Amino acid sequence: MNRFGKVLGGAVLMAMLVGACAQGDGGGEGPTFIYITPGPIGINKFLELGQLGTQRAAEKLGGSFRTFESTDLNSRRANIEAAVEDAPDVIVLTTFEFTELSAEFAQANPEQEFILIDACPETETPIENLHCGVFREHEGAYLLGLMAGNLTESKQIGSVVALDIPFLHRWSDSFALGAQTVDPSITDSQVFIGGDNPFSDPPRAKEQALAVAAQGADQIFAVGAGSNGGIFEAAQEVGFMSYGVDVNQCPQAAGSIVDNNLKLVDNVVEQLIDGILAGTAEPLTSFGLLEGGTGVMAIGDDLASSECLIADYPDIVTQVQEAADQIMDGSLTVPDPLFP
């Protein structure tokens, strides 16, 4: 399988909601953009960030944007059809739910530019008018591991992961590596939620987290998307420290979440739009710490107001910031479990 195929839809880590509508800003006379979601934005911060990036690009360029919110496969297809009919400068899609549709419509409409965030279709050759933005999730996960390695008292850490698939080991394996960089004697336990709905099964995830904690882990990485709430409940009940994904989840369980492996979707959307309009965008672009596509709250400007526990540990924050700088300048390379 080629690299296009192996970069699976990482937004599988976001639980989907339901609903459909279209909205926009009215806009100016510049370029036009249409942002299409796989489900209603609602309280889904991941999808909200995609809209924010599209809006920022429109405002910066004196253009306009509209948002089409989907509810299911049929509405996703209908929304893309409507967007293609409108012929904006760029159509922005988010998450793995659009993997097949993005390839189908991009190939059928070669004059229309598309962006797909957090996924990329498997094709023999790249589709020139489809620009995928994917993330180097292992970099941020490693930084979380550094935090866990410093904070653990039991010398046991763990991850509760939706599925045992290579893509998700970017989170769990890199978390373990970061912790063991601090102390090689630290042991790691990884369990997998599984079942019929691994990305949206908080009760099952809670059971798994409690089991890992019972074995002695006092630092547990929640890699379950919509299942993460159960892991955070377990953290509040029995007292282990937890770590979130994609967006700042610390407010969901203040006092129990150390930090998060962030995907800065708004930055990625804006950068890809800029690249398309400049004629420099590639079919596949990887975004990590250096490109401002991933991060952790510890290296951001909003740490003080984040409600993340790491804000209480300035010495560890400094260590994490130094490691992030090393990753960005190339003196530290975090191995990618997806491409060993």
Phi and psi in degrees as GROMACS dihedral restraints (atoms count N, CA, C in turn):
[ dihedral_restraints ]
;  ai    aj    ak    al  type     phi  dphi    fc
    3     4     5     6     1   -82.4    20    10
    4     5     6     7     1   176.6    20    10
    6     7     8     9     1   -63.2    20    10
    7     8     9    10     1   -34.4    20    10
    9    10    11    12     1   -60.4    20    10
   10    11    12    13     1   -37.8    20    10
   12    13    14    15     1   -76.9    20    10
   13    14    15    16     1   -33.7    20    10
   15    16    17    18     1   -76.1    20    10
   16    17    18    19     1   -23.8    20    10
   18    19    20    21     1   -79.5    20    10
   19    20    21    22     1    87.0    20    10
   21    22    23    24     1   -74.1    20    10
   22    23    24    25     1   172.2    20    10
   24    25    26    27     1   -70.7    20    10
   25    26    27    28     1    96.3    20    10
   27    28    29    30     1   -65.0    20    10
   28    29    30    31     1   -19.3    20    10
   30    31    32    33     1   -74.4    20    10
   31    32    33    34     1     3.5    20    10
   33    34    35    36     1   -55.4    20    10
   34    35    36    37     1   -16.0    20    10
   36    37    38    39     1   -80.4    20    10
   37    38    39    40     1     3.5    20    10
   39    40    41    42     1  -113.2    20    10
   40    41    42    43     1   126.1    20    10
   42    43    44    45     1   -72.2    20    10
   43    44    45    46     1   139.3    20    10
   45    46    47    48     1   -95.4    20    10
   46    47    48    49     1   147.8    20    10
   48    49    50    51     1  -107.8    20    10
   49    50    51    52     1  -165.1    20    10
   51    52    53    54     1  -136.3    20    10
   52    53    54    55     1   153.8    20    10
   54    55    56    57     1   136.9    20    10
   55    56    57    58     1   172.6    20    10
   57    58    59    60     1  -159.8    20    10
   58    59    60    61     1   138.8    20    10
   60    61    62    63     1  -171.3    20    10
   61    62    63    64     1   171.5    20    10
   63    64    65    66     1  -128.4    20    10
   64    65    66    67     1   141.8    20    10
   66    67    68    69     1  -148.7    20    10
   67    68    69    70     1   163.8    20    10
   69    70    71    72     1  -164.4    20    10
   70    71    72    73     1  -176.8    20    10
   72    73    74    75     1  -108.8    20    10
   73    74    75    76     1    -1.2    20    10
   75    76    77    78     1    83.1    20    10
   76    77    78    79     1   -54.1    20    10
   78    79    80    81     1    70.3    20    10
   79    80    81    82     1  -177.7    20    10
   81    82    83    84     1  -107.5    20    10
   82    83    84    85     1  -156.0    20    10
   84    85    86    87     1   -97.5    20    10
   85    86    87    88     1     2.5    20    10
   87    88    89    90     1   -81.3    20    10
   88    89    90    91     1  -155.9    20    10
   90    91    92    93     1   -63.0    20    10
   91    92    93    94     1   154.7    20    10
   93    94    95    96     1  -115.7    20    10
   94    95    96    97     1   144.4    20    10
   96    97    98    99     1  -135.2    20    10
   97    98    99   100     1   145.8    20    10
   99   100   101   102     1  -124.5    20    10
  100   101   102   103     1   125.9    20    10
  102   103   104   105     1  -105.1    20    10
  103   104   105   106     1   123.2    20    10
  105   106   107   108     1  -117.4    20    10
  106   107   108   109     1   126.5    20    10
  108   109   110   111     1  -102.1    20    10
  109   110   111   112     1   155.7    20    10
  111   112   113   114     1   -77.7    20    10
  112   113   114   115     1   -16.6    20    10
  114   115   116   117     1  -155.8    20    10
  115   116   117   118     1   174.7    20    10
  117   118   119   120     1   -60.3    20    10
  118   119   120   121     1   146.1    20    10
  120   121   122   123     1   -67.1    20    10
  121   122   123   124     1   -51.3    20    10
  123   124   125   126     1    47.5    20    10
  124   125   126   127     1  -123.9    20    10
  126   127   128   129     1  -100.3    20    10
  127   128   129   130     1    13.2    20    10
  129   130   131   132     1   -78.4    20    10
  130   131   132   133     1   100.1    20    10
  132   133   134   135     1   -65.1    20    10
  133   134   135   136     1   -30.2    20    10
  135   136   137   138     1   -61.4    20    10
  136   137   138   139     1   -49.4    20    10
  138   139   140   141     1   -68.2    20    10
  139   140   141   142     1   -33.8    20    10
  141   142   143   144     1   -62.9    20    10
  142   143   144   145     1   -38.2    20    10
  144   145   146   147     1   -65.9    20    10
  145   146   147   148     1   -36.4    20    10
  147   148   149   150     1   -62.1    20    10
  148   149   150   151     1   -40.8    20    10
  150   151   152   153     1   -65.9    20    10
  151   152   153   154     1   -40.6    20    10
  153   154   155   156     1   -61.9    20    10
  154   155   156   157     1   -42.4    20    10
  156   157   158   159     1   -63.7    20    10
  157   158   159   160     1   -40.3    20    10
  159   160   161   162     1   -64.6    20    10
  160   161   162   163     1   -42.9    20    10
  162   163   164   165     1   -62.8    20    10
  163   164   165   166     1   -44.2    20    10
  165   166   167   168     1   -61.7    20    10
  166   167   168   169     1   -41.7    20    10
  168   169   170   171     1   -62.0    20    10
  169   170   171   172     1   -42.9    20    10
  171   172   173   174     1   -63.3    20    10
  172   173   174   175     1   -44.6    20    10
  174   175   176   177     1   -65.5    20    10
  175   176   177   178     1   -41.6    20    10
  177   178   179   180     1   -63.8    20    10
  178   179   180   181     1   -35.6    20    10
  180   181   182   183     1   -97.8    20    10
  181   182   183   184     1     5.2    20    10
  183   184   185   186     1    68.4    20    10
  184   185   186   187     1    29.3    20    10
  186   187   188   189     1  -109.6    20    10
  187   188   189   190     1  -154.3    20    10
  189   190   191   192     1  -143.3    20    10
  190   191   192   193     1   160.8    20    10
  192   193   194   195     1  -145.1    20    10
  193   194   195   196     1   155.7    20    10
  195   196   197   198     1  -132.2    20    10
  196   197   198   199     1   154.3    20    10
  198   199   200   201     1  -117.1    20    10
  199   200   201   202     1   128.3    20    10
  201   202   203   204     1  -110.6    20    10
  202   203   204   205     1   117.4    20    10
  204   205   206   207     1  -100.0    20    10
  205   206   207   208     1   130.3    20    10
  207   208   209   210     1   -99.9    20    10
  208   209   210   211     1   170.4    20    10
  210   211   212   213     1  -123.3    20    10
  211   212   213   214     1   -29.2    20    10
  213   214   215   216     1  -159.9    20    10
  214   215   216   217     1  -174.2    20    10
  216   217   218   219     1   -59.5    20    10
  217   218   219   220     1   -42.6    20    10
  219   220   221   222     1   -63.2    20    10
  220   221   222   223     1   -42.3    20    10
  222   223   224   225     1   -73.1    20    10
  223   224   225   226     1   -30.0    20    10
  225   226   227   228     1   -62.1    20    10
  226   227   228   229     1   -46.6    20    10
  228   229   230   231     1   -62.8    20    10
  229   230   231   232     1   -44.7    20    10
  231   232   233   234     1   -63.2    20    10
  232   233   234   235     1   -38.7    20    10
  234   235   236   237     1   -67.1    20    10
  235   236   237   238     1   -38.8    20    10
  237   238   239   240     1   -66.9    20    10
  238   239   240   241     1   -41.1    20    10
  240   241   242   243     1   -59.0    20    10
  241   242   243   244     1   -43.9    20    10
  243   244   245   246     1   -65.8    20    10
  244   245   246   247     1   -38.8    20    10
  246   247   248   249     1   -66.1    20    10
  247   248   249   250     1   -43.7    20    10
  249   250   251   252     1   -61.2    20    10
  250   251   252   253     1   -38.9    20    10
  252   253   254   255     1   -61.9    20    10
  253   254   255   256     1   -36.4    20    10
  255   256   257   258     1   -74.7    20    10
  256   257   258   259     1   -21.4    20    10
  258   259   260   261     1    53.7    20    10
  259   260   261   262     1    57.7    20    10
  261   262   263   264     1   -72.4    20    10
  262   263   264   265     1   172.4    20    10
  264   265   266   267     1   -64.6    20    10
  265   266   267   268     1   -39.4    20    10
  267   268   269   270     1  -144.0    20    10
  268   269   270   271     1   137.8    20    10
  270   271   272   273     1  -106.4    20    10
  271   272   273   274     1   125.9    20    10
  273   274   275   276     1  -107.9    20    10
  274   275   276   277     1   124.4    20    10
  276   277   278   279     1  -118.8    20    10
  277   278   279   280     1   148.9    20    10
  279   280   281   282     1  -129.6    20    10
  280   281   282   283     1   140.3    20    10
  282   283   284   285     1    82.4    20    10
  283   284   285   286     1   165.2    20    10
  285   286   287   288     1   -62.7    20    10
  286   287   288   289     1   -20.5    20    10
  288   289   290   291     1   -60.6    20    10
  289   290   291   292     1   -19.4    20    10
  291   292   293   294     1  -100.7    20    10
  292   293   294   295     1     8.3    20    10
  294   295   296   297     1   -57.8    20    10
  295   296   297   298     1   -54.9    20    10
  297   298   299   300     1   -71.2    20    10
  298   299   300   301     1   -41.4    20    10
  300   301   302   303     1   -64.2    20    10
  301   302   303   304     1   -37.3    20    10
  303   304   305   306     1   -63.3    20    10
  304   305   306   307     1   -42.5    20    10
  306   307   308   309     1   -65.5    20    10
  307   308   309   310     1   -44.3    20    10
  309   310   311   312     1   -59.6    20    10
  310   311   312   313     1   -50.5    20    10
  312   313   314   315     1   -75.8    20    10
  313   314   315   316     1   -34.0    20    10
  315   316   317   318     1   -65.9    20    10
  316   317   318   319     1   -40.7    20    10
  318   319   320   321     1   -69.3    20    10
  319   320   321   322     1   -33.3    20    10
  321   322   323   324     1   -79.8    20    10
  322   323   324   325     1   -16.8    20    10
  324   325   326   327     1  -132.7    20    10
  325   326   327   328     1    71.6    20    10
  327   328   329   330     1   -64.5    20    10
  328   329   330   331     1   -17.0    20    10
  330   331   332   333     1   -87.7    20    10
  331   332   333   334     1    -8.4    20    10
  333   334   335   336     1   -97.5    20    10
  334   335   336   337     1   129.5    20    10
  336   337   338   339     1   -87.7    20    10
  337   338   339   340     1   134.6    20    10
  339   340   341   342     1  -124.5    20    10
  340   341   342   343     1   148.1    20    10
  342   343   344   345     1  -120.1    20    10
  343   344   345   346     1   137.9    20    10
  345   346   347   348     1  -126.3    20    10
  346   347   348   349     1   122.7    20    10
  348   349   350   351     1  -100.9    20    10
  349   350   351   352     1   131.0    20    10
  351   352   353   354     1    73.6    20    10
  352   353   354   355     1    22.9    20    10
  354   355   356   357     1  -166.7    20    10
  355   356   357   358     1   166.9    20    10
  357   358   359   360     1  -161.1    20    10
  358   359   360   361     1   133.3    20    10
  360   361   362   363     1   -69.9    20    10
  361   362   363   364     1   152.3    20    10
  363   364   365   366     1   -84.5    20    10
  364   365   366   367     1   114.9    20    10
  366   367   368   369     1  -136.1    20    10
  367   368   369   370     1   154.4    20    10
  369   370   371   372     1   -64.5    20    10
  370   371   372   373     1   -39.6    20    10
  372   373   374   375     1  -131.6    20    10
  373   374   375   376     1   151.8    20    10
  375   376   377   378     1   -60.6    20    10
  376   377   378   379     1   147.8    20    10
  378   379   380   381     1   -91.0    20    10
  379   380   381   382     1   114.8    20    10
  381   382   383   384     1   -64.4    20    10
  382   383   384   385     1   -27.5    20    10
  384   385   386   387     1   -99.7    20    10
  385   386   387   388     1    12.0    20    10
  387   388   389   390     1  -116.6    20    10
  388   389   390   391     1   119.1    20    10
  390   391   392   393     1  -114.6    20    10
  391   392   393   394     1   109.0    20    10
  393   394   395   396     1   -91.9    20    10
  394   395   396   397     1   135.2    20    10
  396   397   398   399     1  -114.4    20    10
  397   398   399   400     1   113.0    20    10
  399   400   401   402     1  -117.8    20    10
  400   401   402   403     1   169.4    20    10
  402   403   404   405     1  -119.3    20    10
  403   404   405   406     1   148.3    20    10
  405   406   407   408     1   -94.3    20    10
  406   407   408   409     1    76.7    20    10
  408   409   410   411     1   -62.6    20    10
  409   410   411   412     1   -25.0    20    10
  411   412   413   414     1   -66.9    20    10
  412   413   414   415     1   -24.6    20    10
  414   415   416   417     1   -67.4    20    10
  415   416   417   418     1   -49.6    20    10
  417   418   419   420     1   -66.7    20    10
  418   419   420   421     1   -36.7    20    10
  420   421   422   423     1   -62.8    20    10
  421   422   423   424     1   -37.6    20    10
  423   424   425   426     1   -61.5    20    10
  424   425   426   427     1   -43.0    20    10
  426   427   428   429     1   -63.0    20    10
  427   428   429   430     1   -39.0    20    10
  429   430   431   432     1   -62.1    20    10
  430   431   432   433     1   -38.2    20    10
  432   433   434   435     1   -62.2    20    10
  433   434   435   436     1   -37.4    20    10
  435   436   437   438     1   -59.5    20    10
  436   437   438   439     1   -41.2    20    10
  438   439   440   441     1   -62.1    20    10
  439   440   441   442     1   -47.7    20    10
  441   442   443   444     1   -62.3    20    10
  442   443   444   445     1   -39.5    20    10
  444   445   446   447     1   -63.2    20    10
  445   446   447   448     1   -32.9    20    10
  447   448   449   450     1   -79.5    20    10
  448   449   450   451     1   -30.7    20    10
  450   451   452   453     1   -91.6    20    10
  451   452   453   454     1   -23.3    20    10
  453   454   455   456     1   -65.5    20    10
  454   455   456   457     1   135.8    20    10
  456   457   458   459     1  -102.4    20    10
  457   458   459   460     1   -28.3    20    10
  459   460   461   462     1   -85.8    20    10
  460   461   462   463     1   -11.1    20    10
  462   463   464   465     1    63.3    20    10
  463   464   465   466     1    25.8    20    10
  465   466   467   468     1  -131.2    20    10
  466   467   468   469     1   128.4    20    10
  468   469   470   471     1  -126.0    20    10
  469   470   471   472     1   172.6    20    10
  471   472   473   474     1  -162.5    20    10
  472   473   474   475     1   169.9    20    10
  474   475   476   477     1  -134.8    20    10
  475   476   477   478     1   139.1    20    10
  477   478   479   480     1  -110.1    20    10
  478   479   480   481     1   111.2    20    10
  480   481   482   483     1  -117.5    20    10
  481   482   483   484     1   143.8    20    10
  483   484   485   486     1   -57.6    20    10
  484   485   486   487     1   -52.0    20    10
  486   487   488   489     1  -140.6    20    10
  487   488   489   490     1   153.0    20    10
  489   490   491   492     1   -88.9    20    10
  490   491   492   493     1    77.2    20    10
  492   493   494   495     1  -127.4    20    10
  493   494   495   496     1   152.3    20    10
  495   496   497   498     1   -53.7    20    10
  496   497   498   499     1   -40.2    20    10
  498   499   500   501     1   -58.4    20    10
  499   500   501   502     1   -43.5    20    10
  501   502   503   504     1   -75.7    20    10
  502   503   504   505     1   -14.6    20    10
  504   505   506   507     1   -69.7    20    10
  505   506   507   508     1   -13.3    20    10
  507   508   509   510     1   -57.9    20    10
  508   509   510   511     1   -33.8    20    10
  510   511   512   513     1   -81.0    20    10
  511   512   513   514     1   -61.5    20    10
  513   514   515   516     1   -67.4    20    10
  514   515   516   517     1   -44.4    20    10
  516   517   518   519     1   -67.4    20    10
  517   518   519   520     1   -39.0    20    10
  519   520   521   522     1   -71.5    20    10
  520   521   522   523     1   -34.2    20    10
  522   523   524   525     1   -59.8    20    10
  523   524   525   526     1   -47.2    20    10
  525   526   527   528     1   -62.7    20    10
  526   527   528   529     1   -41.9    20    10
  528   529   530   531     1   -60.8    20    10
  529   530   531   532     1   -43.1    20    10
  531   532   533   534     1   -61.3    20    10
  532   533   534   535     1   -44.4    20    10
  534   535   536   537     1   -63.9    20    10
  535   536   537   538     1   -42.7    20    10
  537   538   539   540     1   -74.7    20    10
  538   539   540   541     1   -15.6    20    10
  540   541   542   543     1   -67.5    20    10
  541   542   543   544     1   -35.6    20    10
  543   544   545   546     1   -72.3    20    10
  544   545   546   547     1   -43.8    20    10
  546   547   548   549     1  -148.8    20    10
  547   548   549   550     1   105.6    20    10
  549   550   551   552     1   -61.6    20    10
  550   551   552   553     1   -16.0    20    10
  552   553   554   555     1   -80.9    20    10
  553   554   555   556     1    -8.4    20    10
  555   556   557   558     1   -65.5    20    10
  556   557   558   559     1   134.7    20    10
  558   559   560   561     1  -102.3    20    10
  559   560   561   562     1   151.1    20    10
  561   562   563   564     1  -124.8    20    10
  562   563   564   565     1   137.1    20    10
  564   565   566   567     1  -125.9    20    10
  565   566   567   568     1   126.6    20    10
  567   568   569   570     1  -117.7    20    10
  568   569   570   571     1   126.6    20    10
  570   571   572   573     1  -123.4    20    10
  571   572   573   574     1   158.5    20    10
  573   574   575   576     1  -126.8    20    10
  574   575   576   577     1   132.2    20    10
  576   577   578   579     1   -65.3    20    10
  577   578   579   580     1   -50.0    20    10
  579   580   581   582     1    59.1    20    10
  580   581   582   583     1  -152.1    20    10
  582   583   584   585     1    78.0    20    10
  583   584   585   586     1  -168.0    20    10
  585   586   587   588     1   -77.0    20    10
  586   587   588   589     1   -22.8    20    10
  588   589   590   591     1  -142.3    20    10
  589   590   591   592     1    63.8    20    10
  591   592   593   594     1   -63.1    20    10
  592   593   594   595     1   -23.6    20    10
  594   595   596   597     1   -93.2    20    10
  595   596   597   598     1    -0.2    20    10
  597   598   599   600     1  -151.9    20    10
  598   599   600   601     1    58.1    20    10
  600   601   602   603     1  -138.6    20    10
  601   602   603   604     1    72.6    20    10
  603   604   605   606     1   -56.5    20    10
  604   605   606   607     1   -41.4    20    10
  606   607   608   609     1   -60.7    20    10
  607   608   609   610     1   -43.4    20    10
  609   610   611   612     1   -66.2    20    10
  610   611   612   613     1   -40.6    20    10
  612   613   614   615     1   -64.2    20    10
  613   614   615   616     1   -37.7    20    10
  615   616   617   618     1   -62.4    20    10
  616   617   618   619     1   -43.6    20    10
  618   619   620   621     1   -59.0    20    10
  619   620   621   622     1   -43.3    20    10
  621   622   623   624     1   -64.1    20    10
  622   623   624   625     1   -42.9    20    10
  624   625   626   627     1   -64.6    20    10
  625   626   627   628     1   -41.9    20    10
  627   628   629   630     1   -62.5    20    10
  628   629   630   631     1   -36.6    20    10
  630   631   632   633     1   -66.2    20    10
  631   632   633   634     1   -42.2    20    10
  633   634   635   636     1   -65.3    20    10
  634   635   636   637     1   -41.5    20    10
  636   637   638   639     1   -64.2    20    10
  637   638   639   640     1   -37.4    20    10
  639   640   641   642     1   -64.1    20    10
  640   641   642   643     1   -25.0    20    10
  642   643   644   645     1   -82.6    20    10
  643   644   645   646     1    -4.9    20    10
  645   646   647   648     1   117.2    20    10
  646   647   648   649     1    -6.3    20    10
  648   649   650   651     1   -69.1    20    10
  649   650   651   652     1   130.5    20    10
  651   652   653   654     1  -113.7    20    10
  652   653   654   655     1     3.9    20    10
  654   655   656   657     1  -135.1    20    10
  655   656   657   658     1   116.4    20    10
  657   658   659   660     1  -130.6    20    10
  658   659   660   661     1   124.9    20    10
  660   661   662   663     1   -87.2    20    10
  661   662   663   664     1   123.9    20    10
  663   664   665   666     1   -93.2    20    10
  664   665   666   667     1   107.6    20    10
  666   667   668   669     1  -121.7    20    10
  667   668   669   670     1    59.0    20    10
  669   670   671   672     1  -132.2    20    10
  670   671   672   673     1    11.7    20    10
  672   673   674   675     1    55.4    20    10
  673   674   675   676     1  -119.3    20    10
  675   676   677   678     1   -66.3    20    10
  676   677   678   679     1   -12.2    20    10
  678   679   680   681     1   -82.6    20    10
  679   680   681   682     1   -12.5    20    10
  681   682   683   684     1   -61.4    20    10
  682   683   684   685     1   -28.9    20    10
  684   685   686   687     1   -56.9    20    10
  685   686   687   688     1   -36.6    20    10
  687   688   689   690     1   -66.0    20    10
  688   689   690   691     1   -37.0    20    10
  690   691   692   693     1   -67.1    20    10
  691   692   693   694     1   -40.7    20    10
  693   694   695   696     1   -67.8    20    10
  694   695   696   697     1   -35.7    20    10
  696   697   698   699     1   -60.6    20    10
  697   698   699   700     1   -44.2    20    10
  699   700   701   702     1   -61.6    20    10
  700   701   702   703     1   -40.1    20    10
  702   703   704   705     1   -60.8    20    10
  703   704   705   706     1   -42.1    20    10
  705   706   707   708     1   -68.6    20    10
  706   707   708   709     1   -32.4    20    10
  708   709   710   711     1   -75.6    20    10
  709   710   711   712     1   -42.8    20    10
  711   712   713   714     1  -112.5    20    10
  712   713   714   715     1    -7.3    20    10
  714   715   716   717     1    95.5    20    10
  715   716   717   718     1     8.1    20    10
  717   718   719   720     1   -78.6    20    10
  718   719   720   721     1   161.7    20    10
  720   721   722   723     1   -91.4    20    10
  721   722   723   724     1   141.7    20    10
  723   724   725   726     1  -124.7    20    10
  724   725   726   727     1   170.1    20    10
  726   727   728   729     1  -138.8    20    10
  727   728   729   730     1   137.4    20    10
  729   730   731   732     1  -104.0    20    10
  730   731   732   733     1  -176.1    20    10
  732   733   734   735     1  -136.3    20    10
  733   734   735   736     1   155.7    20    10
  735   736   737   738     1    72.6    20    10
  736   737   738   739     1   -55.7    20    10
  738   739   740   741     1  -130.4    20    10
  739   740   741   742     1   175.4    20    10
  741   742   743   744     1   -73.0    20    10
  742   743   744   745     1   104.0    20    10
  744   745   746   747     1   -94.2    20    10
  745   746   747   748     1    -0.3    20    10
  747   748   749   750     1   -54.6    20    10
  748   749   750   751     1   -40.6    20    10
  750   751   752   753     1   -62.9    20    10
  751   752   753   754     1   -18.6    20    10
  753   754   755   756     1   -68.0    20    10
  754   755   756   757     1   -27.3    20    10
  756   757   758   759     1  -149.3    20    10
  757   758   759   760     1    64.8    20    10
  759   760   761   762     1   -54.9    20    10
  760   761   762   763     1   132.6    20    10
  762   763   764   765     1    94.1    20    10
  763   764   765   766     1    -6.0    20    10
  765   766   767   768     1  -122.7    20    10
  766   767   768   769     1   -16.6    20    10
  768   769   770   771     1  -109.0    20    10
  769   770   771   772     1   125.5    20    10
  771   772   773   774     1   -77.0    20    10
  772   773   774   775     1   -49.2    20    10
  774   775   776   777     1  -170.4    20    10
  775   776   777   778     1  -174.4    20    10
  777   778   779   780     1  -141.6    20    10
  778   779   780   781     1   148.8    20    10
  780   781   782   783     1   -88.6    20    10
  781   782   783   784     1    99.0    20    10
  783   784   785   786     1   -86.4    20    10
  784   785   786   787     1   144.1    20    10
  786   787   788   789     1  -114.4    20    10
  787   788   789   790     1   114.7    20    10
  789   790   791   792     1   -90.1    20    10
  790   791   792   793     1    73.5    20    10
  792   793   794   795     1   -59.7    20    10
  793   794   795   796     1   -38.2    20    10
  795   796   797   798     1   -60.5    20    10
  796   797   798   799     1   -42.6    20    10
  798   799   800   801     1   -63.2    20    10
  799   800   801   802     1   -41.4    20    10
  801   802   803   804     1   -66.3    20    10
  802   803   804   805     1   -44.8    20    10
  804   805   806   807     1   -59.0    20    10
  805   806   807   808     1   -47.4    20    10
  807   808   809   810     1   -62.7    20    10
  808   809   810   811     1   -42.3    20    10
  810   811   812   813     1   -65.6    20    10
  811   812   813   814     1   -40.5    20    10
  813   814   815   816     1   -67.7    20    10
  814   815   816   817     1   -40.5    20    10
  816   817   818   819     1   -60.2    20    10
  817   818   819   820     1   -45.8    20    10
  819   820   821   822     1   -57.8    20    10
  820   821   822   823     1   -43.0    20    10
  822   823   824   825     1   -65.6    20    10
  823   824   825   826     1   -39.9    20    10
  825   826   827   828     1   -62.8    20    10
  826   827   828   829     1   -47.8    20    10
  828   829   830   831     1   -67.7    20    10
  829   830   831   832     1   -26.0    20    10
  831   832   833   834     1   -87.6    20    10
  832   833   834   835     1    -7.7    20    10
  834   835   836   837     1    78.1    20    10
  835   836   837   838     1    19.7    20    10
  837   838   839   840     1  -114.0    20    10
  838   839   840   841     1    -3.0    20    10
  840   841   842   843     1   -68.6    20    10
  841   842   843   844     1   137.8    20    10
  843   844   845   846     1   -94.9    20    10
  844   845   846   847     1   163.6    20    10
  846   847   848   849     1   -63.6    20    10
  847   848   849   850     1   -31.2    20    10
  849   850   851   852     1  -138.0    20    10
  850   851   852   853     1   125.3    20    10
  852   853   854   855     1  -128.7    20    10
  853   854   855   856     1   131.5    20    10
  855   856   857   858     1   -99.1    20    10
  856   857   858   859     1   132.2    20    10
  858   859   860   861     1  -117.7    20    10
  859   860   861   862     1   126.7    20    10
  861   862   863   864     1  -129.9    20    10
  862   863   864   865     1  -151.1    20    10
  864   865   866   867     1   -61.5    20    10
  865   866   867   868     1   -43.3    20    10
  867   868   869   870     1   -60.8    20    10
  868   869   870   871     1   -40.4    20    10
  870   871   872   873     1   -86.4    20    10
  871   872   873   874     1     0.1    20    10
  873   874   875   876     1    73.2    20    10
  874   875   876   877     1    25.0    20    10
  876   877   878   879     1   -96.9    20    10
  877   878   879   880     1   -22.7    20    10
  879   880   881   882     1  -133.3    20    10
  880   881   882   883     1   169.7    20    10
  882   883   884   885     1   176.2    20    10
  883   884   885   886     1  -175.9    20    10
  885   886   887   888     1  -135.4    20    10
  886   887   888   889     1   158.1    20    10
  888   889   890   891     1   -62.1    20    10
  889   890   891   892     1   -29.1    20    10
  891   892   893   894     1   -62.0    20    10
  892   893   894   895     1   -23.2    20    10
  894   895   896   897     1  -107.5    20    10
  895   896   897   898     1     9.4    20    10
  897   898   899   900     1  -101.2    20    10
  898   899   900   901     1   174.6    20    10
  900   901   902   903     1   -82.4    20    10
  901   902   903   904     1   -12.9    20    10
  903   904   905   906     1  -103.1    20    10
  904   905   906   907     1    17.0    20    10
  906   907   908   909     1   -57.7    20    10
  907   908   909   910     1   -44.1    20    10
  909   910   911   912     1   -60.4    20    10
  910   911   912   913     1   -32.3    20    10
  912   913   914   915     1  -101.8    20    10
  913   914   915   916     1     9.3    20    10
  915   916   917   918     1   -78.3    20    10
  916   917   918   919     1   -20.2    20    10
  918   919   920   921     1    67.5    20    10
  919   920   921   922     1    16.8    20    10
  921   922   923   924     1   -88.5    20    10
  922   923   924   925     1   140.4    20    10
  924   925   926   927     1   -61.9    20    10
  925   926   927   928     1   -28.6    20    10
  927   928   929   930     1   -60.2    20    10
  928   929   930   931     1   -23.0    20    10
  930   931   932   933     1   -62.0    20    10
  931   932   933   934     1   -20.7    20    10
  933   934   935   936     1   -85.2    20    10
  934   935   936   937     1     0.8    20    10
  936   937   938   939     1  -127.7    20    10
  937   938   939   940     1    73.4    20    10
  939   940   941   942     1   -59.9    20    10
  940   941   942   943     1   -32.4    20    10
  942   943   944   945     1   -65.6    20    10
  943   944   945   946     1   -39.2    20    10
  945   946   947   948     1   -70.5    20    10
  946   947   948   949     1   -38.9    20    10
  948   949   950   951     1   -56.4    20    10
  949   950   951   952     1   -44.0    20    10
  951   952   953   954     1   -61.5    20    10
  952   953   954   955     1   -42.9    20    10
  954   955   956   957     1   -62.3    20    10
  955   956   957   958     1   -42.3    20    10
  957   958   959   960     1   -66.1    20    10
  958   959   960   961     1   -41.8    20    10
  960   961   962   963     1   -62.2    20    10
  961   962   963   964     1   -39.3    20    10
  963   964   965   966     1   -65.2    20    10
  964   965   966   967     1   -41.9    20    10
  966   967   968   969     1   -65.0    20    10
  967   968   969   970     1   -40.1    20    10
  969   970   971   972     1   -61.7    20    10
  970   971   972   973     1   -41.4    20    10
  972   973   974   975     1   -61.3    20    10
  973   974   975   976     1   -39.6    20    10
  975   976   977   978     1   -67.2    20    10
  976   977   978   979     1   -37.9    20    10
  978   979   980   981     1   -63.7    20    10
  979   980   981   982     1   -42.6    20    10
  981   982   983   984     1   -71.3    20    10
  982   983   984   985     1   -31.8    20    10
  984   985   986   987     1   -90.0    20    10
  985   986   987   988     1    -1.1    20    10
  987   988   989   990     1    89.0    20    10
  988   989   990   991     1    -1.8    20    10
  990   991   992   993     1   -78.5    20    10
  991   992   993   994     1   -14.7    20    10
  993   994   995   996     1  -128.5    20    10
  994   995   996   997     1   123.3    20    10
  996   997   998   999     1  -112.9    20    10
  997   998   999  1000     1   123.3    20    10
  999  1000  1001  1002     1   -89.2    20    10
 1000  1001  1002  1003     1   120.6    20    10
 1002  1003  1004  1005     1   -58.9    20    10
 1003  1004  1005  1006     1   142.7    20    10
 1005  1006  1007  1008     1   -97.3    20    10
 1006  1007  1008  1009     1   110.5    20    10
 1008  1009  1010  1011     1   -60.6    20    10
 1009  1010  1011  1012     1   -22.0    20    10
 1011  1012  1013  1014     1   -77.8    20    10
 1012  1013  1014  1015     1   -27.5    20    10
 1014  1015  1016  1017     1  -129.2    20    10
 1015  1016  1017  1018     1    68.9    20    10
